[in-house]
Amino acid sequence: MKLFFTALLCVFCVKAIQAQSVIDPQNIEIVRDSFGIPHIYANTDAEAAYGLAWAHAEDDFESLQQVVLPTKGLMGKVLGKAGAAGDYAFALFRCREITAEKWNTLTPAFLKLIDGYVQGINRYAATHPKEVLHKKLFPITVKDYIASSVLALTVFNGGDAALQRIFNNTEWQAPELNKKGSNSIAVNATKTTTGETFLLVNAHQPNTGPQAFYEAHICSKEGLNVLGGLLAGGPCILHGVNENLGWAHTVNYCDRMDEYQLEMNPGHPLQYKFDGQWVDLEVKTIKLHIKGIPVAVKRKVYWSKYGATMKNKTGFFSIRLGANMRIGALQEWYEMDKAKNFTEFYAALSKQELSMFNIMYADRYDTIFYINNGLIPVRQPGYNWKRTLPGNTSATLWTNFRTIKELPQYINPSSGFLFNTNHSPFLATAAKDNLQASAFPKEDGWEQYHLNRSVRFLELFPQQNKLSYETFKAIKFDRQYPSVLQFPYRIDSMMLLDTVLYAAYAPLISTLRNWDKRGDANNKGAAIFLLTYEHLKKQLQGQDSRLITTTEAVETYRYINDYLKTNFGRTDITLGDLQKLVRGDNDWPLGGLPDQLAPQWTAPYKNGTLKSIGGDGLVMFIRFSKVGLPKIETMNMYGTSARPGNKHFDDQVNLYLHQQTKTMTLDKAIIYKNAERIYHPQ
């Protein structure tokens, strides 16, 4: 009864918040700078969130809608069969149920912020009905919105990959470590020639769509003044800088999720054994509405003690991860936005609502910090937690997570620097300051490896001398592989083939053998390498690390030779001939290779060329002094607007191609003085 009244009181509190916080757009100003970046000014945090939602919708309403489509079961209706998978996952992982269950963990201040953001989205949809993807999508509620964030974090943590493995009846494989990632660096003031603390924020994300970074600045009289990047649906800045501190995220690959095979009852198809007893699976039938199919498709979703459960031809399998057990990740980011110092920032992290991501930190007080963050289960020794586990015993049913103090982390190492490029947290600084992997339980699955980017960083970083700002930027924009390649497969063995014995491919072999391992657009060896990489990746993915055999090398050269002659009529092309930056109807020669500090990853484009679909996205260089606001320079791939025809659709392309930055600021007077446009969101 007490729980009932508590829940009822919570409902009334939420309704009261919503009833008392109808936002007047006249209280909000959106200030667009010369690159169209929105700077949102308001009295309250909720009003700032309203303005952010409106500005983001003006620039990319389609991506914002895609984030919330599953909450209404409309992803399949809008996007077809591929979208229906999102609707299925939303129901399977019980995103709405976990939101209701954990609702009282959200603070009133955060609920006001989210309510303001949702009001902004709903108001934009109401005033721009022709842009709405489906007539039943709006209005959305605050609970819809939070439930959508639960699905997003579940996917980010690998939930979608687990579903694909179960559907395809395949075992877990190590992720493709060298293709995608991000960079972050923090350097103490005593280590820099300028006496400033340096921070690099550099996310490598898809170029477009809901997972592309959007640059914005929000400021309120309640303490927000933060600039940086957010993904579609972000109600605040997800990584960036405020007046006192900044932080960056990179994706981490520690073991945050487990998969189980259930032992089913031969006499009862929906019962599984658990600690010697038969237990009923929870079963629910859902309806998937798919574009082009006139009737709803019925599917069953299952739930066991371990969590979301799927059936394939060999049995029932369950997925267990912290990402769909907590709902406060956005609240934690909001508190990070408002932190004034390291103590407040660490207090926000200590809530442990954010289920993943490395976090790199620096502030004006010359504190640098790095943590490999995540909801890491406390697991029993004796099991191979990287493989499918027995789903018939409480011994594998973990219920607790490591505390924040148990996660690998550093604060102000004597070396004066920290960095992460999605590699091991035990290789985060100078050798003498690195943590020892042996001090952490092996069941946690912490990363143990170097990557090309991490090795190259250590080749470039002046550990014995002070770091200039120019060198700091040059390191980030570097397009050189390390002296010894770090790919899982020894691609460099391709260079050993005898040019006399294989004379038909001698020009290709010689070009690759003489390649300087750079990824500049005018580099011929880089073009051959990229085709080699993409071909072998498809052939060898999932296999153990090893040398490329002679047979594989010859077959690869044959493929490249035929590919180039068919599509280009010659074999001596440059990387820029092959790889393009594409925006709308325009394309440009593009440098950068997978797992370089300034990388790209690609997909087929036209006439044999490849287009960048992700890589060196949002870049922020930040310098902190003990007095004054931080100095900020940024660069994004295309431009603020995703709408063709808008002047800011591609106005950062030239900066991007030439690895140049634009100056940004948190100073209100400067922003207003240089404004391109000032208006209310209405």
C-alpha positions, 0 to 999 in steps of 0.5 A: 500500500505504501508503494502504491501511494508513493507511485501515485504521489510521483504521478501527481508530481510529474503532472504538476511539473508539466501543468506549471511549466508551459513554456513561453517561447518569448523567454528564449532566444536562439542566436545563430553564428556565422556557421549557423551554430545555435546558441540558446539563451533562456532564464531556465534550464527547461527553456534552454532545452526547449530552444535546443529542441527547436533549433535541432528540429530546424536543422534535422527534424527527421533524425530527431523523429527517428529516435522516438519512432519506436516508442509509438511502434512506428519505426517499421511503419516509416522505415519498413522491415529494417525499422520494424527491428527497432520496434521489436527491440523496444518491446523485447528489452522492455524499455517502457516497463523499465522506465515506469519501474525506475521513474522515481530515480529521476530528479524534479530538476531533470524532469523539468528539463526534459519536459521543456525539451519535449514541449519544444519537439511537440511544438515544432511538430505542431507548427510544421505538420508537413515534416512529421514522418507519421501522423500518430507520432506526436505529441510525445510524452516525457515518458516516451522520451525517456523510454527512447533513451533506454533503447538508444543506450541498450543499442550503444551497449551492443544489444542490437548486435546480440540480437543479430547473433542470436537470430543468426545462431552465431557465437560472440566475436571480438568487435572489429577494433580498428575500423571505428572509434574516437580520440581524447587527450588531456594535458596538464598546464605544467606539460604545455608551452603555453601554461594552459591545460589542453583537452581534445574532444574528438568523436568519430561517429556516422556523418549523418542521421541520429548518431551524427554529432550536432554542435550547439551551445545552451545557456541559462540563468540557472547555471547552464553555459556549455558548448559541445556535441550532442546526438539526435534527441540529446536535451543537453550537451553530451560532451564539450566544455563549460566555463570551468571544465570539459570532457570527451567520450570515446566508445569502450569495449569492456564486457558490459553484457552477457548472453545465456542459453536456457535449458528448456523443459522437453515436456513444456516448450515455454519452461526453462530450468533454473537452480533445479526448478522449472520456471515459466518464460514470460511471453507477450505477443506484439504487433509490428506495423510494417510499411507496405504490409497491410496487416500487422505482423504478430511476434512473441517476445520473451523474458527470463530471469536473465532478461530479454529472450529470443528463440532461434533454431537451437533454442532460447537465448537471453541477454543481460546488460545494465543499459536496460536496467537504469534510465538516468543516463541523460540526467547524469549528462545534465549534471555533468553539464552543470558541474563547476569543478571536479568534485561536482563532476565526479559526483555526477559520475558516481550516480552510475546511470551512464552505462558505458563510454570512456570519459576524459576530463580537464578543467581550469584548475589543472586537473586532468582525469580519465576513467573507463566507465561502465556498468560492469557486472560483478561476476563469479569466477570460473566461467568464460564470460566472453562466450554463451553462458549456461542459463540454468543457474543463479551462479551466472545471474549477476545482480550487482555492478562494480562501484565507480571506485573499482573502475580503471581511472587516473587523476593527474598522473606525474607524466602530465598527460592522459589519452584514449583512442578506444584502446586499453585503459592500462596504456593511458599515459607514460609507462611508469604511471599506467595501471596494471591489468593484473589489479583488476578482475579478469571477469570484467573484460577490460581492453588489453590492446593497442591500436594504430591510433594509440601507438601513433600517438605515443610516437608523436607525443613529446613525453620528455618535453613540453607540448606546444598548442601547434603540436597538439593540433598536429597530433590530432590531424595526423594521417600517418600509420605507426611504424608497425601496423596494429591491425588484427590481420598482418596486412603488411605481409601483402608487401612481401609478394615476389614481383617477378613471380607475380609480374601481372600485379608487380605495379600494385605490389611495388606501390604498396611496398613503397607506400609511406603509410600515409593517408593523404588524398594525393597518396597512391599507396593509400588507395591500394591499401584501402582496397586491400583493407576493405577486401580482407576485412570482408574475407577474414572478419571473425577469424583469429589474428594471423598473417595473410597467406600467399594465396590470399595475397595473390587473390587480393591483388587480383581483385584490386587489379580487376577492380581498378581497371574496370572502374578507373581504367588504370591502377595508379590512382590516388586515395582522393580518386577513390575516396570522396567526401559527399554532400548532396550532389557534390563530392571532393577528394578525401584523405584519411584511412581506418584507425588513423588519428584523422580517420575515415570509414567508407561505403560504395558510392558510384563508378567504383569510388567510395564515400565517407560514411563516418570518421573524423567527426566533431573536433574540439580543441579546448585550452583552460587558464586559471582566469577567463573563459576557456579558448575553444576551436571546433570543426564538424564534417559538413555544416549545422543544417542537414537540409539541402539548400540551406547555406549551412548545409556544407559550409564547413566542408572546406574547413574539414578538407583542409583540417582547419578550425573555427573559433567558438566562445562561451562569451555572450557579448561576443556571440551577440555582437557577431550573430547572423540571426537572433530570434525566438523559437516560434 
